[in-house]
Amino acid sequence: MKKLLLSLPVLFASCANATPLSSSVNADMAQLESLYLHLHQNPELSYHEKHTAARLAKELKQLGFDVTEHVGGHGVVGLLKNGDGPTVMIRADTDGLPIVEQTGKPYASKVKTLDKNNNEVGVMHGCGHDIHMTSFIGAAKQLVALKSQWRGTLMMVAQPAEEVGAGAKAMLKEGLFSKFAKPDHVLGLHVSASVPAGKVAIAPGYALANVDSVDITVKGKGGHGAYPHTTVDPVVLASRIVLALQTITSREISPLQPSVITVGSIHGGSKHNIISNEVKLQLTLRSYDPQVREQQIATLKRLTKGIALSAGLSEDMAPVVYVHDEETIPSTFNDPVLAERVTQAITKELGEGNVLKSEPVMAGEDFGLYGLTDEDVPITIFWLGGVEPALFKKALSSGESLPSLHSSQFAPDYPKTIHTGVRAMTASALDLFNQDK
């Protein structure tokens, strides 16, 4: 590891499009790498980010921020007032995932813990939140060092429980925008497993999807497998429902509106020759437009009920459709004006060839909630390339798939990714602070 630390200045001194900010970030890289390795090797699951939050709070306090801990759980808010000007909020998410890391890296997480069901699970930052937090602290360091170049209030928000769609809700409910500061702009970044390190990608408008988790309990009348005519088989009904659900997207929602309905789990029955009384399905629903989301759910309820009635079941035996509202995540809409401004600022810093326009994805992120409050704050999140460039090039030529986010083998090119993330976020914030000058 010592050799790697010594090599960092050489690595980044030779980067293309070197700028004063690039040199300044380069000088911080040894400290940032140390922070990254600590966070990577000590991940904590959603709702349990106690030590992670304490470390981030300590980092912000050392930089001179007014820090409040335990906001919406293990959330941390740091405020740095630097004269009159806009308030710019930078957000990072802090929770890990229940994954046993299989990257083979010498710094791989070996953490194991008990989940909410008392099962032992591995814990890994398989979605890049360790990169997000390190870039977050790196940007805070740069903006403190550059205080003479901007005026306003810098609001740093370390948010817990993103992976379960609960952290942003909890922090906003606790008065994030009223007790602390109402931001004029909200910025975030997310590591990409399909963009090479050193580049960023931004989608103006819809960037990430509405996400709903839905449980369906299909009821029936069980009996002996040898006498199916005396039963109403819920396995057959569930099979019909799985196929019928695909017609919601293909035949009920406009083909111009993106929609995904996936049945991820189906469970029913206990033995070869027994027709059970029920089957349970678990679904994920994805969309961008809120009206499409409502149509998905309403149509799903209508179709499942209709199939049950067509099999001769009474209305009180209709499938039970349960939407997990507590886990619902709204789509993330990047304010087009802010997204364009951020794009220009990052392009100026990184160079035109390193800033891409991305398409919306069907993954979900609770970052979108910050733009859906009564305060109507413009938000923008951008993708931060994380793939080692040589691996990206090899995969492109061979057609091989790269490890995705949430994969046990996801291992970003962290030095280059962090260096780029700090520069991109710092440049974006500086531009927003100085937009009226």
C-alpha positions as CSV (number, residue, x, y, z in Angstrom):
1,M,0.0,0.0,0.0
2,K,2.9,2.3,0.7
3,K,4.1,2.0,-2.9
4,L,0.6,2.9,-4.1
5,L,0.5,6.1,-1.9
6,L,3.9,7.2,-3.2
7,S,2.8,6.7,-6.8
8,L,-0.3,8.9,-6.6
9,P,1.4,12.3,-7.2
10,V,3.2,10.9,-10.3
11,L,-0.1,9.3,-11.6
12,F,-2.1,12.5,-11.4
13,A,0.6,14.9,-12.3
14,S,0.6,13.3,-15.7
15,C,-3.2,13.6,-16.1
16,A,-4.5,15.3,-19.3
17,N,-6.1,18.7,-18.8
18,A,-4.1,19.5,-15.7
19,T,-5.6,22.5,-13.8
20,P,-4.7,24.3,-10.6
21,L,-7.6,22.4,-9.0
22,S,-6.2,19.1,-10.3
23,S,-2.9,19.8,-8.7
24,S,-4.6,20.7,-5.4
25,V,-6.6,17.5,-5.4
26,N,-3.5,15.6,-6.2
27,A,-1.9,16.9,-3.0
28,D,-4.8,15.6,-1.0
29,M,-4.9,12.1,-2.6
30,A,-2.8,10.3,0.1
31,Q,-5.3,11.4,2.8
32,L,-8.3,10.7,0.6
33,E,-7.0,7.2,-0.2
34,S,-6.6,6.5,3.5
35,L,-10.1,7.6,4.1
36,Y,-11.5,5.5,1.2
37,L,-9.7,2.3,2.4
38,H,-11.1,2.9,6.0
39,L,-14.6,3.3,4.7
40,H,-14.4,0.4,2.3
41,Q,-13.1,-2.0,4.9
42,N,-15.7,-0.8,7.5
43,P,-19.0,-0.7,5.8
44,E,-22.3,-0.6,7.7
45,L,-25.8,-1.7,6.7
46,S,-28.7,0.7,6.3
47,Y,-29.9,2.1,9.6
48,H,-26.6,1.1,11.3
49,E,-24.2,3.7,9.9
50,K,-23.1,4.8,13.4
51,H,-19.3,4.7,13.0
52,T,-19.4,5.9,9.3
53,A,-21.4,8.9,10.4
54,A,-19.0,9.7,13.2
55,R,-16.0,9.5,10.9
56,L,-17.6,11.9,8.4
57,A,-18.7,14.3,11.2
58,K,-15.1,14.3,12.5
59,E,-13.7,15.1,9.0
60,L,-16.2,18.0,8.6
61,K,-15.5,19.4,12.1
62,Q,-11.8,19.4,11.4
63,L,-12.5,21.5,8.3
64,G,-14.4,24.1,10.3
65,F,-18.0,23.1,9.6
66,D,-20.8,23.6,12.1
67,V,-21.8,19.9,12.3
68,T,-25.0,18.3,13.5
69,E,-25.2,14.5,13.9
70,H,-28.2,12.1,14.2
71,V,-30.4,13.8,11.7
72,G,-33.0,11.3,10.4
73,G,-31.1,8.4,12.0
74,H,-27.4,8.5,11.4
75,G,-27.5,11.5,9.1
76,V,-24.9,14.3,9.3
77,V,-25.3,17.9,8.3
78,G,-22.3,20.3,8.0
79,L,-22.7,24.0,7.4
80,L,-20.0,26.5,6.4
81,K,-21.1,30.1,6.1
82,N,-18.8,32.2,4.0
83,G,-20.6,35.5,3.5
84,D,-23.7,36.4,1.5
85,G,-24.5,34.2,-1.5
86,P,-26.4,31.1,-2.5
87,T,-26.6,27.9,-0.5
88,V,-25.2,24.9,-2.3
89,M,-25.9,21.5,-0.8
90,I,-23.7,18.5,-1.6
91,R,-25.1,15.1,-0.7
92,A,-23.4,11.7,-0.2
93,D,-25.0,8.4,0.8
94,T,-23.3,6.3,3.5
95,D,-24.8,2.8,3.8
96,G,-23.4,-0.5,2.6
97,L,-25.0,-3.7,1.2
98,P,-25.4,-7.2,2.5
99,I,-22.9,-8.7,0.1
100,V,-19.8,-10.9,0.7
101,E,-17.1,-9.1,-1.3
102,Q,-15.4,-11.3,-3.9
103,T,-13.1,-8.8,-5.6
104,G,-9.9,-10.5,-4.4
105,K,-8.5,-7.1,-3.6
106,P,-6.1,-6.9,-0.6
107,Y,-8.3,-4.2,0.9
108,A,-11.5,-6.1,0.4
109,S,-14.2,-5.9,3.2
110,K,-14.2,-8.8,5.6
111,V,-17.1,-7.4,7.7
112,K,-19.9,-9.8,8.7
113,T,-22.9,-9.0,10.7
114,L,-26.5,-10.1,11.5
115,D,-29.3,-8.7,9.3
116,K,-32.8,-7.8,10.4
117,N,-33.8,-11.5,10.2
118,N,-30.8,-12.5,12.4
119,N,-29.0,-14.1,9.5
120,E,-25.2,-13.6,9.2
121,V,-24.4,-11.6,6.1
122,G,-21.3,-10.0,4.6
123,V,-21.2,-6.3,4.2
124,M,-19.7,-4.4,1.2
125,H,-19.8,-1.0,-0.4
126,G,-21.0,-2.6,-3.6
127,C,-22.7,0.5,-4.8
128,G,-19.8,2.9,-4.5
129,H,-20.9,4.8,-1.4
130,D,-17.4,4.7,-0.1
131,I,-16.3,6.6,-3.3
132,H,-19.2,9.0,-2.8
133,M,-18.2,9.8,0.8
134,T,-14.5,10.2,-0.1
135,S,-15.3,12.5,-3.0
136,F,-17.7,14.4,-0.6
137,I,-14.9,15.0,1.9
138,G,-12.4,15.8,-0.8
139,A,-14.7,18.5,-2.3
140,A,-15.3,19.9,1.2
141,K,-11.5,20.2,1.7
142,Q,-11.1,22.0,-1.7
143,L,-13.9,24.4,-1.1
144,V,-12.6,25.3,2.3
145,A,-9.1,25.9,0.8
146,L,-10.7,28.1,-1.9
147,K,-12.9,30.2,0.5
148,S,-11.5,33.4,-1.0
149,Q,-13.0,32.4,-4.4
150,W,-16.6,32.1,-3.4
151,R,-19.4,33.5,-1.2
152,G,-22.4,31.8,0.3
153,T,-23.2,28.7,2.5
154,L,-21.8,25.3,1.8
155,M,-24.2,22.6,3.1
156,M,-22.7,19.1,3.3
157,V,-25.3,16.3,3.9
158,A,-24.2,12.7,4.6
159,Q,-27.3,10.7,4.2
160,P,-28.0,7.2,5.6
161,A,-30.3,4.4,4.4
162,E,-30.2,5.2,0.7
163,E,-30.3,1.5,-0.2
164,V,-33.7,1.1,1.4
165,G,-35.1,4.4,0.1
166,A,-35.5,5.8,3.7
167,G,-32.7,8.2,4.4
168,A,-33.7,11.2,2.4
169,K,-37.3,10.9,3.6
170,A,-36.1,10.8,7.2
171,M,-33.8,13.8,6.9
172,L,-36.3,15.9,5.2
173,K,-39.0,14.9,7.7
174,E,-36.7,16.1,10.5
175,G,-36.5,19.5,8.9
176,L,-33.4,19.4,6.7
177,F,-34.4,22.4,4.7
178,S,-36.1,24.3,7.6
179,K,-33.9,23.7,10.6
180,F,-30.6,24.0,8.8
181,A,-30.7,25.8,5.5
182,K,-32.8,26.0,2.4
183,P,-30.5,25.2,-0.5
184,D,-30.6,27.0,-3.8
185,H,-29.0,24.0,-5.5
186,V,-28.5,20.4,-4.6
187,L,-25.7,18.3,-6.1
188,G,-24.9,14.6,-5.9
189,L,-22.8,12.1,-7.7
190,H,-23.0,8.3,-8.2
191,V,-20.3,5.9,-9.3
192,S,-21.0,4.2,-12.7
193,A,-20.0,0.6,-13.5
194,S,-20.3,1.3,-17.2
195,V,-18.3,4.5,-17.6
196,P,-14.5,4.6,-17.5
197,A,-12.8,6.3,-14.6
198,G,-11.7,9.9,-15.5
199,K,-15.0,10.7,-17.1
200,V,-18.5,11.8,-15.9
201,A,-21.9,11.5,-17.5
202,I,-25.0,13.6,-17.0
203,A,-28.6,13.1,-18.0
204,P,-30.7,16.3,-18.1
205,G,-34.3,15.7,-17.1
206,Y,-35.2,12.2,-15.9
207,A,-32.1,10.4,-14.7
208,L,-33.3,7.6,-12.5
209,A,-36.7,5.8,-12.1
210,N,-39.7,5.5,-9.8
211,V,-39.2,2.3,-7.9
212,D,-42.0,0.3,-6.2
213,S,-41.8,-3.0,-4.4
214,V,-45.1,-5.0,-4.6
215,D,-46.2,-8.2,-3.0
216,I,-49.1,-10.2,-4.4
217,T,-50.8,-13.0,-2.5
218,V,-52.7,-15.2,-5.0
219,K,-55.4,-17.2,-3.2
220,G,-56.9,-20.6,-4.3
221,K,-58.6,-23.7,-3.1
222,G,-56.2,-26.4,-2.4
223,G,-56.4,-30.2,-2.6
224,H,-54.9,-33.4,-4.0
225,G,-52.8,-33.1,-7.2
226,A,-54.6,-36.1,-8.6
227,Y,-58.0,-34.3,-8.5
228,P,-57.3,-30.8,-9.8
229,H,-60.9,-30.4,-10.9
230,T,-61.9,-30.2,-7.3
231,T,-59.6,-27.2,-6.7
232,V,-58.8,-23.7,-7.9
233,D,-55.1,-24.0,-8.4
234,P,-53.2,-20.8,-7.3
235,V,-50.1,-21.9,-9.1
236,V,-51.9,-21.8,-12.4
237,L,-53.5,-18.5,-11.4
238,A,-50.1,-17.1,-10.5
239,S,-48.6,-18.3,-13.8
240,R,-51.4,-16.5,-15.7
241,I,-50.8,-13.4,-13.7
242,V,-47.1,-13.4,-14.4
243,L,-47.8,-13.4,-18.1
244,A,-50.7,-11.0,-18.0
245,L,-48.7,-8.4,-16.1
246,Q,-46.4,-8.0,-19.1
247,T,-49.4,-6.7,-21.1
248,I,-49.5,-3.7,-18.9
249,T,-46.4,-2.3,-20.4
250,S,-47.0,-3.7,-23.9
251,R,-50.7,-2.9,-24.3
252,E,-51.9,-0.5,-21.7
253,I,-49.1,2.1,-21.3
254,S,-48.1,4.3,-24.2
255,P,-45.1,2.9,-26.0
256,L,-43.6,6.4,-25.7
257,Q,-43.5,6.0,-21.9
258,P,-40.8,3.8,-20.3
259,S,-42.2,1.1,-18.0
260,V,-40.8,-2.1,-16.4
261,I,-42.7,-4.7,-14.4
262,T,-40.5,-7.6,-13.2
263,V,-41.6,-10.6,-11.1
264,G,-38.5,-11.3,-9.1
265,S,-39.9,-14.0,-6.8
266,I,-42.6,-16.7,-6.9
267,H,-43.3,-19.1,-4.0
268,G,-46.0,-21.6,-3.5
269,G,-46.7,-25.2,-2.6
270,S,-45.1,-27.7,-0.4
271,K,-45.1,-31.1,-2.2
272,H,-45.3,-32.7,-5.6
273,N,-48.9,-33.9,-5.2
274,I,-50.5,-31.1,-3.2
275,I,-52.3,-28.1,-4.7
276,S,-51.7,-25.3,-2.3
277,N,-54.0,-22.6,-1.0
278,E,-51.9,-19.7,-2.0
279,V,-48.9,-18.4,-4.0
280,K,-46.8,-15.4,-3.2
281,L,-45.2,-13.1,-5.8
282,Q,-42.8,-10.2,-5.3
283,L,-42.5,-7.6,-8.0
284,T,-40.4,-4.5,-8.8
285,L,-42.1,-1.7,-10.8
286,R,-40.1,1.0,-12.6
287,S,-41.1,4.1,-14.5
288,Y,-40.2,7.8,-14.8
289,D,-43.6,9.6,-15.1
290,P,-45.6,9.6,-11.8
291,Q,-48.8,9.1,-13.8
292,V,-47.3,5.9,-15.4
293,R,-46.5,4.7,-11.9
294,E,-50.1,5.1,-10.8
295,Q,-51.3,3.4,-14.0
296,Q,-49.0,0.4,-13.4
297,I,-50.4,-0.1,-9.9
298,A,-54.1,0.4,-10.8
299,T,-53.9,-1.9,-13.8
300,L,-52.0,-4.5,-11.8
301,K,-54.8,-4.6,-9.2
302,R,-57.5,-4.8,-11.9
303,L,-55.8,-7.6,-13.9
304,T,-55.1,-9.8,-10.9
305,K,-58.6,-9.5,-9.6
306,G,-60.1,-10.3,-13.1
307,I,-58.0,-13.4,-13.5
308,A,-59.1,-14.7,-10.1
309,L,-62.8,-14.0,-10.8
310,S,-62.4,-15.7,-14.2
311,A,-61.3,-18.9,-12.4
312,G,-64.5,-18.9,-10.3
313,L,-63.2,-17.4,-7.1
314,S,-65.4,-14.9,-5.2
315,E,-64.4,-11.3,-4.8
316,D,-63.3,-11.9,-1.2
317,M,-60.8,-14.5,-2.6
318,A,-59.3,-11.9,-5.0
319,P,-55.4,-11.6,-4.9
320,V,-54.1,-9.2,-2.2
321,V,-51.9,-6.6,-3.7
322,Y,-49.6,-4.8,-1.3
323,V,-47.5,-1.8,-2.3
324,H,-44.6,-1.1,0.0
325,D,-45.1,2.6,0.3
326,E,-42.3,2.9,2.9
327,E,-39.9,1.6,0.2
328,T,-41.3,3.6,-2.7
329,I,-38.6,5.8,-4.4
330,P,-39.7,8.6,-6.8
331,S,-37.9,9.2,-10.0
332,T,-34.9,11.6,-10.0
333,F,-35.4,14.6,-12.3
334,N,-32.3,16.6,-13.0
335,D,-33.3,20.2,-13.4
336,P,-32.3,20.9,-17.0
337,V,-30.9,24.4,-16.3
338,L,-28.9,23.2,-13.4
339,A,-27.7,20.1,-15.3
340,E,-26.5,22.2,-18.1
341,R,-24.7,24.5,-15.8
342,V,-23.0,21.6,-14.0
343,T,-22.1,20.1,-17.4
344,Q,-20.4,23.3,-18.5
345,A,-18.5,23.6,-15.2
346,I,-17.3,20.0,-15.3
347,T,-16.4,20.3,-18.9
348,K,-14.2,23.3,-18.2
349,E,-12.4,21.4,-15.5
350,L,-12.1,18.0,-17.0
351,G,-12.1,18.7,-20.7
352,E,-14.8,18.2,-23.3
353,G,-13.9,14.6,-24.1
354,N,-14.4,13.6,-20.5
355,V,-18.0,14.7,-20.1
356,L,-20.7,12.5,-21.6
357,K,-24.4,12.9,-22.0
358,S,-26.1,9.8,-20.4
359,E,-29.5,8.3,-21.0
360,P,-31.9,7.7,-18.1
361,V,-31.6,4.4,-16.3
362,M,-34.2,2.3,-14.5
363,A,-32.3,2.1,-11.3
364,G,-33.7,4.1,-8.3
365,E,-32.1,6.7,-6.0
366,D,-33.8,8.6,-3.2
367,F,-31.8,11.6,-4.2
368,G,-34.9,12.6,-6.2
369,L,-36.8,13.4,-3.0
370,Y,-34.7,16.6,-2.5
371,G,-36.2,18.1,-5.6
372,L,-39.8,17.2,-4.6
373,T,-40.3,19.3,-1.5
374,D,-42.5,22.4,-1.2
375,E,-39.3,24.5,-1.5
376,D,-39.0,23.3,-5.1
377,V,-35.2,23.2,-5.1
378,P,-33.4,22.3,-8.4
379,I,-31.3,19.2,-8.1
380,T,-28.7,17.4,-10.3
381,I,-26.9,14.1,-9.8
382,F,-24.2,13.0,-12.3
383,W,-22.5,9.7,-13.0
384,L,-18.9,9.3,-12.0
385,G,-17.0,6.8,-14.1
386,G,-15.5,4.0,-12.0
387,V,-14.2,1.4,-14.5
388,E,-10.5,1.0,-14.9
389,P,-9.9,2.4,-18.4
390,A,-8.0,-0.6,-19.7
391,L,-10.7,-3.0,-18.4
392,F,-13.3,-0.8,-20.0
393,K,-11.5,-0.9,-23.4
394,K,-11.1,-4.7,-23.2
395,A,-14.7,-5.3,-22.3
396,L,-15.8,-3.0,-25.2
397,S,-13.7,-5.0,-27.7
398,S,-14.6,-8.5,-26.4
399,G,-18.2,-7.9,-25.6
400,E,-17.6,-9.1,-22.1
401,S,-19.9,-7.9,-19.3
402,L,-18.3,-5.8,-16.6
403,P,-19.3,-6.3,-12.9
404,S,-22.3,-4.1,-12.2
405,L,-23.2,-2.1,-9.2
406,H,-24.3,-4.4,-6.4
407,S,-22.1,-7.1,-7.7
408,S,-19.8,-8.9,-5.2
409,Q,-17.0,-8.3,-7.8
410,F,-17.5,-4.6,-8.3
411,A,-14.1,-2.9,-7.7
412,P,-13.8,0.7,-9.1
413,D,-10.5,2.2,-10.1
414,Y,-10.7,4.2,-6.9
415,P,-7.7,6.6,-7.1
416,K,-8.7,7.9,-10.6
417,T,-12.4,7.9,-9.7
418,I,-12.0,9.8,-6.5
419,H,-9.6,12.4,-8.1
420,T,-12.2,13.0,-10.9
421,G,-15.1,13.1,-8.4
422,V,-13.5,15.7,-6.2
423,R,-12.6,17.9,-9.2
424,A,-16.0,17.6,-10.8
425,M,-18.0,18.3,-7.6
426,T,-15.7,21.2,-6.5
427,A,-15.9,22.8,-10.0
428,S,-19.7,22.5,-10.0
429,A,-20.1,24.1,-6.6
430,L,-17.6,26.9,-7.3
431,D,-19.5,27.8,-10.5
432,L,-22.9,27.9,-8.6
433,F,-21.5,30.0,-5.9
434,N,-20.2,32.5,-8.5
435,Q,-23.1,32.3,-11.0
436,D,-24.3,35.9,-10.3
437,K,-20.9,37.5,-10.5
